[in-house]
């Protein structure tokens, strides 16, 4: 049976692009909050024509962290440097 490994914040941060669930994990918020942010234009997410999922670039997560959208334990400093949270 295949077991999927849950990625740590550090593992996620090494990727250039994220799905909405991963974006929520990085920002420390709920999936619903991410969808609301996308719908309200706060979060820029794209949906490639061949995919069902929306994707978010790393630079967009960095921008949101700088603007204070992450939770108190999800600051740009501790996510980017890979500090344990």
C-alpha positions in Angstrom: 0.0 0.0 0.0 1.3 3.4 -0.9 1.7 5.8 2.0 2.0 9.5 1.3 4.5 11.4 3.3 3.1 14.6 4.9 5.4 17.4 3.8 6.9 19.7 6.5 6.9 23.5 6.2 10.5 23.3 5.2 9.8 20.7 2.5 7.0 22.8 1.1 9.1 26.0 1.1 11.6 24.4 -1.2 9.0 24.3 -4.0 8.4 27.1 -6.5 4.6 26.7 -6.7 1.9 25.5 -4.3 -1.7 24.3 -4.5 -4.3 26.1 -2.3 -4.0 23.6 0.5 -0.3 24.0 0.6 -0.6 27.8 0.6 -3.0 27.5 3.6 -0.4 25.4 5.4 2.4 27.9 4.7 0.3 30.8 5.9 -1.1 29.0 8.9 -4.8 29.5 7.9 -7.7 27.4 6.9 -8.5 26.2 3.4 -11.7 28.3 3.5 -9.6 31.4 4.3 -7.4 30.8 1.3 -10.4 30.4 -1.0 -11.9 33.6 0.4 -8.6 35.4 -0.1 -8.5 34.1 -3.7 -12.1 35.1 -4.4 -11.6 38.6 -2.9 -8.4 39.2 -5.0 -6.1 39.2 -2.0 -4.3 36.0 -3.1 -3.3 35.7 -6.7 -3.9 32.1 -7.9 -3.9 30.8 -11.4 -5.7 27.8 -12.8 -3.9 26.3 -15.8 -6.3 25.2 -18.6 -5.3 21.6 -18.3 -5.7 21.4 -14.5 -8.5 21.5 -12.0 -6.4 22.9 -9.2 -5.4 26.5 -8.6 -1.7 27.2 -8.2 0.1 29.9 -6.2 3.6 31.0 -6.8 6.2 31.2 -4.0 6.6 35.0 -4.5 2.8 35.4 -3.8 3.2 33.6 -0.4 6.3 35.8 0.4 4.3 38.9 -0.4 1.4 37.9 1.9 3.8 37.0 4.7 5.5 40.4 4.3 2.0 42.1 4.4 1.2 40.2 7.6 -1.4 37.7 6.3 0.2 34.7 8.0 -0.6 33.8 11.6 1.7 34.9 14.4 3.9 31.8 14.1 4.1 32.0 10.3 6.3 35.0 9.6 8.4 35.4 6.5 11.5 35.0 8.7 10.7 31.6 10.2 9.2 30.1 7.1 11.9 31.2 4.7 14.7 30.3 7.0 13.1 26.9 7.7 12.8 27.5 11.4 10.7 24.9 13.2 7.3 26.2 14.2 
